[in-house]
Amino acid sequence: MDKKIVAYYGSWKVYSTCKIEEIDPFVADILIYAFAGLNADGTLKVLDDWGDIQLQGYAKFNRLKEKNSRLKTLLSVGGWNEGSANFSSMASGESTRSIFTRSCLSFVQKYGFDGIDLNWEYPCQRGGNFKDKDNLSQLLKEMRQEFNKHGYLLTMAVGAGESIADVSYDIPRLSQYLNYIFLMTYDFYTYVNGHTGANAPLRSRDQYNVEYCVNYWIRQGAVPSKLLLGIGGYGHSFTLANASNHGIGAASVGPGSPGPDSKTPGILQYCEILDLEKRGWRKEWSEEQQVPYCYQGNQWVGYDDLKSIRKKVDFAKKTRLSGIMLWSVDMDDPRAQHGVKFPLLNTVKEEIAL
């Protein structure tokens, strides 16, 4: 079976470092536009009328298919900032589920997408309720029936960790109704933990790692050929409590300094991390966790580089997953500031082909 490469596009980047026209339409099999929102009545809403409609974000994104006829595009609904309450309310009733499904079909047909990606973070949590797990399964069943009539794709990004998945998902039913399930196998450690940690350890001594999560999903009944392993095109940064204590697990006192583009304390995009490496930050490799980290002074960041991504692709192949998902294409050096455009995705493509 051909392995799939999927990448999200953070549409807000149209205002900064990655115009839609700069995306290589051959770098992935499926590109996903993030995000559309959800109204309280169950209908979809445009989140950024200026970028999505006036600047023709939707239209330009779907015109990428004119350059690559094999490319598929999806519209992702939700995201962290959208929360869970509106999803929970919508999924709770047959009429609102029907309204949502029809609204999704309308958006797909009006703007030229090939399907819908759901990004409900998370059922039964963050404003949801205990019935969300079953209601989500029913929603997906009804959407699948309608989407099949038109040949549209239906996918979902899911919390990969056991603590989220056990509460939020009926995993066998997700496998039954979705074309693909995108495991968000990243964000395992952030500054909130109070100590440094890798964004996505391949393996570690606890359950907060890629290998454990993938095996958990398969044990719970997920079909491997529906699963894609998620990779983050960014790192989580920390301010060290003591600059001389800079290994994985070192005490930290808060987020790292924001980068010039990400502008968010505690987050650095891959491009920004490459800049830091060039400026002399010390880079180390964790043999145990199969990931890099780098530091200078009291600043520390854990991330994925080309070497660790090859390790993750190899793991996905050995476990017979469907492929790799990247969040996000706009973080992957789209302007070749460090010599090559989209180095992460191109590394994925090379490794999958081996």
N, C-alpha and C positions, 0 to 999 in steps of 0.2 A: 504493500500500500504506500502511495506517495505521502510523504510527511508534509504537513501544512506549516506555513509561516504566516503568522497573524501579527499585525501591529496596530496599536491605537494611535490616534492623532488628537492631541489636546488642542481643540479649536481656538483657544485663547492665544495660542502661539502665533496666530495670524498677525497679531499686533507687535510681535517682537522678532524672534529668531528663526521662524520656519513658516514661510508662506506655503500655501497648498501647492503652488506651481513648482516649488522646490523639492517636493516629494518624488522620489524615484518610483514610478508605478510598477517596476519589475522587482522591487525589493521584498515584496510579500505577496502571498496568494490572496489574503483578505486584509483590507484596510478598514479600520473602524473609526468613525467620526464621533468624538466625545465632546459634549453630551447634549441630548434633549432632556427636558424636564417632564414633570407629571403634575397636572392640575388636580385639585381636590375631587373633581367630578370624574376622574379617570381618563381624561383626554391628555394627549401629549401637548407640550408647549415648547416653543422655540425659546431657548435660554438667552440667546444673544441676537436680537433682531438685526442689529447693525452688522455683525460679523457673519451670521449664518444666512441672512436674507439680502440685506442691502449690499454687502460686499460679495455676495454670491458664494458664501462658504460651502453650502450644500451643493450648489451647481458645479463649482470648480472641483470639488472633491470627486464628484461622480464623473466629471469629464476626464479624470485620470484613466478611466476605462477606454477612452478613445485611443490612448497610446498602447494599452495592453488589454486586449479583448478577453483575456483569461482572468483578469483581476475581478474580484468581488468586493463590494463595499457594503458596510453595515452602518446603521445608526444606533449608537448606544444610548439607552435611556436610563438616567439615574446618576450614579456617582456618589462619592462620599458626601458632598455638600447637599445633595437632595434628601439624604436621610432615608428613613423607613416609613414614616407615618402615612404619607400619601399612598405608597405601595400597599401597605397593610390594609388601608381603608378600601382601596380599589379591589384588591384580591378577595375581599371578604364576602362579596355578593355577586350573584350570577349576572345581574344587569350591569354592574360597573366593570366586571371582567369583560363583558361583551363590548361595552363602550371603549375600553382600553384596546382590545384586539382590533376593533374597527378603526380606531384612531391610528394605531400602528400601521395597519394596511394602507390607510389614506396617506400617511407621511411617506411611506416607502414608494407608493405609486406616484405621488405628486412630485417628489424630489429625485427619484431615480435610484434609490438604494436597492440592494438585493436581499435585504432582510433586516432584522432587528436583533440587537444584543441587549440583554437585560443586565443592569448593574445595580441591583437592589442590595444596599449595604446597611443592615442585613435583616432577613426575616427573623421575627421573634425578638429583635433587639433594636436599640436606638429609636424607640418610638413605635415599634411594632408590638404584636401580642402573640400569645402562645398558639393561636390558631394559624399563624402565618405559614408554618411548615406544610400543613395539608392544603391550605388555600393556594400556595404557590404551585404545588403539584397539579391542582385542578386548573389553575390558570394556564399552565404550560400545556396541559392536555387539550384545552379548548383552543389555544393559539395554534398548536400543532395541526389540529384539524383544519383550521382556516388557512394557515400558511401553506399546507400541502396542496390546496386547490390552485395556488399560484406559483408553486415551486420556490417559495422564499425560504431563506435560511433563518433559523431561530437558535441563538446562542445565549450563553450566560457566563458572566464573570463571577466567580465564587470565592468566598473566604476559604483558604486552603487548610488552615489549622483545625485540629480536632475540636478545640473548644468552641469554635464558631460553627463548623460543619455539623457537629452532633446536634446542636440546638436548632439550626436553621434549615437543614435540607433532608429530604427523603431521597437519598442518593440514587437508589435504583430507578426511581421514577424520573429524576432529572436525566439520567442516561437514556431512558425510554423516549422522552419527548424532545430533547435538544439535539441539534446537529453536532454542536461542540460545547464542551465545558472548559472554560479558561480558568485554570487554577492560579490564584494570585499568591504564588509562592515567593513572596518577598515581604518586606516590612516586619520581619521577625523581631528585630531589635531597633529601638529608637531611643532618643535621649530620655524619654519617660522612664526607662528601666533603671536609670541611675548608674549605669556602667556601659562601657563600649560593647558593641556587638556587630556582627556582620548583618548586612541587609538580608542576605539569603544564603546561609550556610548550606552547602550540599548535604553535609551530614554533621552531626554533633552529638554530644553526650545526652542531650535532652530531646524533647520532641519538636523543638522549634527549628526545623530544618526541612529542606526540600525532600530528601529521601523518605523521611518519616511520613510527611503529608501525602505524598503520592501513594505510598504503600497503604496508608490509612484509607484513602478514597477507594482504592482497588479492593481492599478487604471488605469495605462496606457495600460493595456491589456496583461500583462504577465500571463502565466498559472502557478499557484502556484506549481503544480506538476512537473514543469520544473526547478523551482528555488531552489538553494542551498544557505544557509546562510554562508557567509565567516567569518572565525575567524582567527585572527592573533596570531601566537605562539611567539609573541615578543611584546615589548612595545616601545613607543616613550619617550625619555628622554630629560630633559631640565636642564639648569643651571639657578637657581633662581636669580632674581635681588636682593632679600633680603631673607636670609635664614630663617628669622622669619615669612615670609609670604609664606606659603607652601600649601595652599588649591588649589582646581581646579579653574583655572582662575587667579592664581597668576602671576605677571609679571616675565618674563624670559629674559635672555640676550643672549641666544644661545643654541646650542645642549648640551646635557649631555655628560659626558666623555664616551669614547668607552669602550666596554667590551673586555675581553681577547680573545674571539672567534669571536664575531661580528666585532670587530676592526673598527666600524663605529660610529663616533660621532652622538648622537641622536637616536641610535638604541641599544636595549638590548634584547637578546634572553631570552626566558622563563627560561632556565637553569641558565643564568647569574642573572636574577632577583631573583631566588630562593637562589642563593649564597648571594645576598645582604640582603635578609630577614634573612638568617642565621647569617650574620655579624651584625645584630642589627639595620638595617634600620627600621624606624617606618612605619607600614602599616596601612592604613585607608581604610574605605569603604564608597563610595558615595551611600547613600540610593536613592537619586534622579536618578542617572544615572546607578545604579546597576553594578558598576565596582569598583575595588580596585585601589589604587595608593600607592606608598611608597616613602620615602625621607630620606635623611640624609645630614646635612649641607646645601650646596647650590645645591645639586643634587636631582632630582625628576624624577620619571618614572610612566606613566600610562599604564596599561596593562590589560590582562584578566587572571584570576586564575580559579581554579576548580569551585568555587562558581559562578562566573559570567558566566562561560561557561554553567553551568547547567541552569541558567536563560535564556541564549540565545537558548539553545536546546529546552527548554519548549516553548519559544516564537515561534520557528520554527514549533514545533508540533501544536500549537494552530492555526497558520496561514496556516497550511496544506502544508508547503513547502516540497520539495522532500528530504531534508536532510541538512547535514552540510559539508562544505569544510574548510580545514585547510591549511593555509600557515604558516609553512611547517613542514613535518614530521621530518626533520633533526634538527629543533629547539626544539623538544618536548622531551628533556632529553633521547635521544636514548641509552645512556649508563648507565642509572639508577644512575646517580651521586647523586640523592636525594631520592633513595630508590625504585622507580618504573619506569620501562621503559614506555615511551610514555604516561605519566599521562593525558595529555590533550585529546588525542584521546580515551584513555580508559574511561575517564569520559564521553565523548560524547557517546560512545557505551553504557555505563551503563544507561545514562539518556534517550537515545532513546528507550531502551528496556522497560522502565517503562510504 
